[in-house]
Amino acid sequence: MRGLDTPISKLRKQVFVEVAKVAYESEHINNDIEAIPYKVTPGDAPRFRESIYRERAIAAERVRLAMGMSLRPEDKPVHITDGVEESDISEKYYEPPLMQVIPSACNFCDDNKYEVSNQCQGCIAHPCMEVCPKGAISQVDGAAVIDQEKCIKCGKCKSVCPYDAIAKKERPCSMACGVKAIETDRLGRATINTDKCVSCGMCMVSCPFGAIADKSQIFQLIRCMREGGEVIAEIAPAFVGQFGPDATPRNVKAALLKLGFSEVYEVALGADIGAVSEAHHYAYHVANGELPFLLTSCCPSWSMLAKSTLPDMVESVSSELTPMVATARSIKKKHPNAHVVFIGPCAAKKLEAMRTTVRSDVDFVITFEELNAMFEARGIEPQDTQGDSSMHDATGVGRGYAVAGGVAKAIEDCINEYYPDVEVKIEHVEGLAECKKVLLMAKAGKKNGYLIEGMACPGGCVAGAGTIIPIQKAKMEVDKIVKSSTNHMPQKELRKIQLD
């Protein structure tokens, strides 16, 4: 549903906008926060649920998550603003779990259940009955019926039905989760197994009831900007096209400066550094057989999955800094007292920035969706904001990191350019289910000599949980900026930059 302007995306945006307005303008924070659910769900008639009270209860939980706080307990009387003092500060790191199911918003969807629809013709052959290994299917009043107590969910009946009359019912969030982290609580609601979750956010963008949401730092970021001082934005290459069809990189940079950022840098700069470094790593450690393969590390969800799947082969996961961190460190070398804000498409980056090794580099992480709400709260239209300069920090190679396959291609191009005698084997996979398959193949020795790029989001970063526009449109915009880049390839000497 990414890129569709649905009631869910509108509700999310409205909550973010109202929270941003409170952060920018409020002198009575508690009262104004308590009022937000009434602004989001005005009047006395519900729009989407059976009662206005349930809608406001859900809106209240969204407000808490938008302020970086956790959900309230279901069995205790707790105000929306409970704990707000700990959040009303200019520096507050994300605390896991990042992705949370709002219990009152969950629709109790059936998960992994087969049912016969009214398309059933009650055919004489009844192949569904013949293939069922448990005798769970019978005919009642001329139509097939599945005994759910006997059904083992094998799906054989569905595969042989000539009328496609048997449907598999599965939670959208569960289908989207490639690591099987979506489970069911005792009441039949979805819940997230935090031991399995890698915070990619695919469950969040796939839930048609908006029952899953992540925490935000926009409140704390705005408070920090109000205090003054240097606050510098580093924006991921997937930003092109996200803020309006006519919003050029020059417009977006101007809008960020108008919002209050001191300077704006491209995260693609860190991608350039990473591409050159990983090309060197492959040429000197994989091509000669020292390491069996090299896994990219710029996608934090893929990196987490790789390290948990291959605990004995973590040396094959690239140790190069991710583009977010590499860019942030280069910024802080020039501006040691600045706060650095990563703006990107990815929910998992929020937890990457929380790591102790990264905290001193990246102070805040927000998504394009959250930035868009900040623009609206301040009445800024990026495509109408004129600026004196565009962004020229990176090359086409680094900007190409935004799409699936772009990381592998960037490294491959660098290998071919700087190490022409090295033969390179490339593999790239999208979606965590496919990522896990290729990791198991690598573990079995079937990917030796390969550079393997993994992306948790099908489509790459342009398909991240924090994006705004349709994936295909975003990909086209990235392709345009890659092709129009003044420089296609970073210099080999870039890897000599010391960022630690």
N, C-alpha and C positions, 0 to 999 in steps of 0.2 A: 504493500500500500504506500510505499515511499513515493513521493512526488505527486500523490493525489491529495487534493484539498478536501479532506473529509471532515466531518464533525469532530472526530478525535484529534486531528492535527490542529483544528481551530481552537479546541478546548485547551490543548497543551500550550499553544501559543498565547492564548489569553491569560493563562495562569502565569507564564513567564513574564509577560508584559506587566501584569499587575504587581508581581514581586519586584520587578525592576523599578517600577514607579515608586514603590514604597522605599526601596533602597536609595533612589535618587532624591526623593522629595519629602519623605515623612519626618515629622517631628514627634509623632506619637506611634511608634512602630507597632506595639502590641495591638492597639485598637485597629490600626489600618490593616494589619495582617488578618485579624479576626473577621474583618469586613470582606476580604477577598472572595470567599465562597458565595457571598450574596451578590457580588458583582458578576461572578462567573455564571451563577444560576439565579437570575433575577425573577421577581414575581412569585406567584404561588402555584403555578402549573408546571409540572415536570415536562421536559422535552424528550428525554430518552429513557428514563427509568419509570418505575411504577409510582414513585413519590418524589416530591421536591426535597424531602429530608434526606433520602438516600443520595440524591445527586449532590447535595451540599456536603454530605459526609465524605463522598469520594473526592470532591473538589478540595476539601480541607486536607486530605492526605496528599493530594498533588502539590498543594502549597508547601507542606512540610518538606517533601522531597525536593521541591524547587529551591528551598532555602538550605539544602544540604543536611536536613535533619531526617531521622528515621521515622517510620510509621508509628502511630500511637498503638498501645495495646488495646485489644478488643474488649477486654473485661474490666477496664479501669477508667474512671472519669479523668481525662487528660485534655487540657486546653490545646488548641492549635499552636499557641505560642509557647507551650511548655518547652523549656530548653533553648529559647530564642537568644538568651544572653550569651550562650556559648557560640551561637552562630553570628551574632551581631559584632563581628570582628573582621578586620581586614585580611587576616591570614587564618584559614581553616582548611585542613586537608580533608580529602574524601575519606570516609570511613566505610569499609565494606560491611555488609553487602551493598554493592552499587545498584544492581538490579533488584527490584522488589515487586512482589505481587500485592496489589491493593485488594485485600480480601473482599471488601464490600463492592468492588467493581467486577469481580470474577463472575462469569456466566455459568459456572458449573458445567462446562462443555464435556460431552462424552469423549473418552479417550480410548482409542484402539477398540472399536466396537463395530461389528458387522450387522447391518439391518437390511431387510427386504423392503423395497419401495413399491409404490403402486404401479410400477412398470412391469411387475411380474405378471406373466401370462398364464401361469399354472400349466405349463407345457407337459405333455405326456412323457417326454424323455427325462424330465427333472434331473439334469446332470448335477445340479447342486447337491441333491440328496445322495446321489451315487458316489460323489467324491468325498463327502464329509467323513473324516476318519472317526468321529465320535457319535454319529447318528443324531446330530443336533438339529437337523432340518426335517420338517414334516410339512404336509400340505393340509391347510385348514380353509375350508370354504373356497377351494379352488386356487389358493395362493400359498406360496412357500412361507414358512415361519421359522425363525431361528430361536432355539432354546438357548438363552444367554448363559444359563447355568452349565450347559454342556459344551458350549463353544470354546475352542482353544485359540481362536483368532489366527488361524493358519492362512486364511484368505483363499483357500482352494475353491470354495463355492463361487466367489466373485470372479475368479479367473475363467470359469467355464460357463457362466450364465450368458446365453445367446442374446439376451435383451439388456444386458448391463443393468439389471434390476437390483443388484445387491451393492450397497454403498458401504464404504469403510468410513466410519466417523472417527475423526482424530482431532485433538486440539490443535488449532493453528500454531500456537506457541510451541507445542511439543514437536510438530512437524518441522518447524524452523530451527529447532535446537539440534545442532550436529553432534553435541556431546552428551545428549540424553540427560540433561540436568533438570528437565521439567518433570515433576512428580505430582502426586495427588495427596491432599491432606485428608484427615478423617471425615471431613464434611463433603468431600468430592471436589474441592476447589484446587486450582493449580497452585503449586508451590515450587520454589527453586532450590535444588540441592546445591548449596554454596561450595561443597567440596568438588563438584564437577564443573560448575559454571566458570566460564572464562570471560564473562562480561562483554561479549560481542554486541549484545543488544538486538539480535535477530528476533528473539521472542517478543521484545517490546514493540517492534515495528510490525509484527505479524498479528498481534492480538486485535481483533476488530471491535473489542469493547474497551480498549485502552486500559486494561487492568494491570499492565506492567509498566513501570516507570523507573527512571534512574534519578540519582541525586544530581544536583546542580551547584555550581559555585558562583552564579551570576550575582547573587546578593552580596557575597563577600568581595567579589571583584569590584563591584560598583562602590562599595564602602571604601575600598583601597584607593580607587581613583579619586574619590572625593577628598581624601586626605592629602592629595598632592604628591609630588615626587614623580620620578620616572616610572611609567608603566608602558612597557614595550610589547607590541603584538607580533607574534610569529604565526603566519597563516599558512595552512597546508595547501598543497597544489590543487586539491579537489575543489577549491573555492570558486573557480571560474564558472560563471553561469548561475551560481546559487542565489544571488541577490537581485535577480531581475534580468530579463533578456538583453537589456541594453547596458547593464552594469559591467563596464570594462575593468581590468585590474587597476587602472588609474582611478576610476570612480570609487572602487572598493577601498583603495588606500586612502583616498580623500575622506571617505565616510568614516573610516576608522580614526583618522586624525581628528575629525570633527567631533567624534564621540569622546575623545579625550586621551587617546593613546599618544605617547611622545614620539614614537617611531614605529615603522612597520617593516618587517622582514619576511622573506619567503622561506618557508620550511624546506622548499626544494633545494636550498643551499646545503642543508644537512644531508639531503638525498644525494646530491652530487658528491659530497665527501664520502658518504657510505658506499656509493657505487664504485668509486675508485679504490677504496680500501678493500672492499669485498672482491673486486677483480684481482687485486694483489694477493689476497688470502687464498683465492681459488688457485691462482697460477702457482703459488709456492707451497701449498699444503694439500690440495686435493688432486691436482693434475699429476703430481709425482707419487701419489698413493699414500702420503703420510696420514691423511684423513680419508675416510671412505666417501664422504659427500659433504656438502655445505648447505645448511639451511639458513635462509634469510631470517632476519629478526625484527624487521620494521613493524610487522603486525603483532601487537602484544598478545592477542588471543591465540594466534598461531604459535607464537613463541612459548606461551604457557602450555599449550597442548603438546608441543614437541618435547618440552622438558619433562612432562609427566608421562608421556608415552615412551620416551627413550631416555630413562634416567641414567643409564650406563653409557650414553653416547652424547652427553650434553656438550662435549667439546666440538661436536659437529654443528651445533647451533652457533651462528655468527655472534661473536662478542663485540662487534662494532657498535658504536652508539647509534640509536635510532635517529632518523632525521629530526624528530622533535628535540631530542636531547643534544644532538650535535649542533643544531642551530642555536639552541638556548645557550650552550656553553660559549659559542663564538660571540653571542650578544653580550654575555656577562663579562667576557674578557674586555670588551670595549666599555661596558656600562656596569661596573661591579655593584652599584647600589640600586640598580633597576629591578623592578618586578617584571618577570617575563610571563606572558600569557599565550598559551598555545590555543589556537582557534582551528578546529578541524572537524572532520566528519565522523569521528570515532568515539564511541562511549568507553571502550577499553583503555584509551589513553588517559582517562581520568585516574584509573588505578595505577597505570605505569608511573604517572607523576607522583604518586603517593610513596613510591619506594624510597627508602632512606638514601640510596645512591643518586636519586634524581631530584629529591626535594629542594636542594640548594640551587638547582638549575631552572626548574619550571615551577613557578609559583601558583599559577592557575591554569585550568583546562576548561574550555567551554566549546560547545559545538556550534555549527553554522545555524542550527535551529535556535539555539539560545542567543546567539549574536543578533539574529534577525529580530528577536523580541526586544533586545536592547535598542536596536535602531528605531523600532516602532515607538518604544517608550519615550524616546527623545525626539520623535518626529523627523527622523533622518531617512531620506529616500536615496539609497546608494547610487542608483542610476542617474539621479539628478544632481549629484554632488560632484563638483568640478575640482580638480587638483592640478598642482604644478608638475608632478612627476609620477611616473608609474613605478613598477617594481622590476628591478634588473639585477637581482641577487643570484640568479640560478641559470642553468642551461636547460635545453629541451630534455636531456636525459633525466635530470632530477625531477622536472615537472611531470614526466611520464609515470612516476611512481604512483600516481593517483588511480590508475586503472589496473585491473588484473592483468598480469603478464608484464607490466611496465617495469617492475623491479628487476625481474630476470633479464629483460631485454636491455635495460640500462647497464647491468653488470656484464652481460654478454658483449655489448658494444664496446665497453671499456677493455675487456679482455682482448677482443679482436683488434682493437686500436693499439694497445700498449704491449700486449704479449701475443703477437701474431703467430708465433710457433706453437702456441698452446691450443689444443683441441678442447672445445667446451661442449658439455652435454647439459641441456636445459630441460627442466620440468616445472610447470606451474599449475597449482590447483586452487580452486575456489570453493568456499563453503566448508565448514568444519568436518562434515561427514566425509567428504572427499579428501580433506587434509589428513584425517586419521588413516584412511586407506593407504595413502602414499607413504605415510610415516611407518606403517607396519611393513610395507614393501621394502622400505629402506632398511628397516631393522633386520629383515630377512636377507639382506645383501643383494637385493634386486635393483638398487639404485646407486650402486657404487660408481664414483666418478661424476656424479651429477651435482649441479647447482639446483636446488629446489626452492622455489618461491611458494609460500602458502599465504592465502588471504582468507580470513574468517568469513568475510562478507562476499557472497556471490556477485562478482562484478568488480571487486576491489574496493578501494577507499571511497570511490564515487557512490558506492552502494551502502555506505556506513549508516549506522542508526541515527546519526545527527545531521543527515543531509536533508535537502528540501525539494529538489527537482527530480524528475524521473531519471532513472539510471542511464538509459540510452542517451538521453539529451545531455546529461552531465559528461558522459564519455566523449561525445562529439565535441563538446566545449574544450575538454582537456586535449583532445587530438589537435584542435585548431591552435591552441597556445603552444603546444609542443612543436608543431610545424613552423610557427611564426617566430620561434625563439631566435634571438640574434646569434647565440652560440648553441650548437647542438651538444657538444661534448666537453666535459670538464677537463682541465689540464691534469696530467699525471702527477704533477707536483702537489696537487691539492691534498693528497694523502699525507703529506709531510706536516700539515697543519696540526699543531699540538693543541688538543682541546681539553686536556686534563690538568 
